[in-house]
Amino acid sequence: MGRLDHKIAFITGAAGSIGAATARRFAAEGARVALSDVDADALHALADDLGRDYALALPADVTDSAQVRGAVEQAVRRFGALDITFANAGIFGAVANIIDYPEDVFDRVLAVNVRGPFLVAKHALAAMRDGGSMIINSSVVGLTADPGIAAYATSKHALVGLMRTAAKEMAPRGIRVNTIHPGPVSNAFQHRIELTATGAGTEERAAEIFEELIPLGRHATPEEVAAAVLFLASDESAFLTGATVPLDGGMSV
Ligand SMILES: NC(=O)c1ccc[n+]([C@@H]2O[C@H](COP(=O)([O-])OP(=O)(O)OC[C@H]3O[C@@H](n4cnc5c(N)ncnc54)[C@H](O)[C@@H]3O)[C@@H](O)[C@H]2O)c1
């Protein structure tokens, strides 16, 4: 018996580190997974690996409404319904103080990280069965902030507003909506940020500087994030909605 038997999940950013770890965990727990990302090659490779009976690759850009709607429609056509949505695709942007922050980068980060999850919510929630679960991937800096990350922190805070609105709108149908707020995860996305933000010469030194800020003293693994997403996606969290779930080793305390 899997924890997601008979459930169908739609995951954006599925070709990336956290998205792929979640897709693998969902599939291992019995779900069928509709995988979406702009990186079509990595997406098809993941779907092949999971098995075409259980996984479907749906290349789409989350900033494009027609593409997101098309991906959701294909997922429903193939698997018959949707029970779980994980809005996970995201980008970081630049490190610069607000006075110097490039406006085009700010606009792009907001487009991918806010308009994207809004469009995913708009199209996927309409297609989901009653009793489903949507999880939105924010960040520890959706609850806190640091100098130099105006676009990213603004975008990740905005997701709390989207989540709280959706949680109240969808409650009459028994659909739950929550955000997760991961701290630094050990993957390429985070290593790039750490090198830029610290100016340290090596990935290892940059990681150490960040780990001094984390009470548990280490990065999370993508699998640890996937485990929390699994809990929120499953019926084990049936009374949990409208919550901001920290996954940050105590960083936001
Ligand atoms: N890595 C961390 O430490 C960390 C911490 C907190 C939150 N997050 C969040 O987790 C999510 C996943 O990040 P990750 O660490 O797996 O990084 P990642 O770069 O491995 O994954 C992000 C994925 O999103 C996809 N993507 C980017 N723009 C897109 C678009 N316009 N449309 C569709 N897909 C798009 C990328 O192709 C990539 O596969 C992001 O929202 C990120 O902000 C990451």
The ligand as a Gaussian input file, in Angstrom:
#p B3LYP/6-31G(d) Opt

LIG

0 1
 N       17.548000      24.941000      -3.483000
 C       17.190000      25.564000      -2.391000
 O       17.988000      25.708000      -1.449000
 C       15.794000      26.091000      -2.240000
 C       15.398000      26.584000      -0.983000
 C       14.100000      27.081000      -0.828000
 C       13.227000      27.067000      -1.890000
 N       13.633000      26.599000      -3.101000
 C       12.664000      26.620000      -4.204000
 O       12.483000      25.300000      -4.647000
 C       12.019000      25.317000      -6.005000
 C       12.801000      24.289000      -6.807000
 O       14.161000      24.676000      -6.793000
 P       15.386000      23.640000      -6.909000
 O       16.269000      23.888000      -5.755000
 O       14.897000      22.271000      -7.194000
 O       16.132000      24.279000      -8.181000
 P       16.266000      23.742000      -9.701000
 O       16.877000      24.857000     -10.470000
 O       16.953000      22.425000      -9.665000
 O       14.747000      23.500000     -10.151000
 C       13.935000      24.533000     -10.665000
 C       13.243000      24.026000     -11.913000
 O       12.322000      25.027000     -12.368000
 C       12.377000      25.045000     -13.795000
 N       11.917000      26.332000     -14.309000
 C       12.554000      27.533000     -14.249000
 N       11.829000      28.468000     -14.875000
 C       10.705000      27.857000     -15.321000
 C        9.571000      28.297000     -16.046000
 N        9.457000      29.579000     -16.462000
 N        8.594000      27.405000     -16.326000
 C        8.716000      26.113000     -15.939000
 N        9.779000      25.625000     -15.274000
 C       10.755000      26.494000     -14.962000
 C       13.853000      24.785000     -14.122000
 O       14.015000      24.336000     -15.462000
 C       14.231000      23.761000     -13.069000
 O       14.086000      22.439000     -13.547000
 C       12.177000      26.776000      -6.474000
 O       10.921000      27.420000      -6.454000
 C       13.096000      27.390000      -5.442000
 O       12.889000      28.768000      -5.287000
 C       14.892000      26.098000      -3.295000

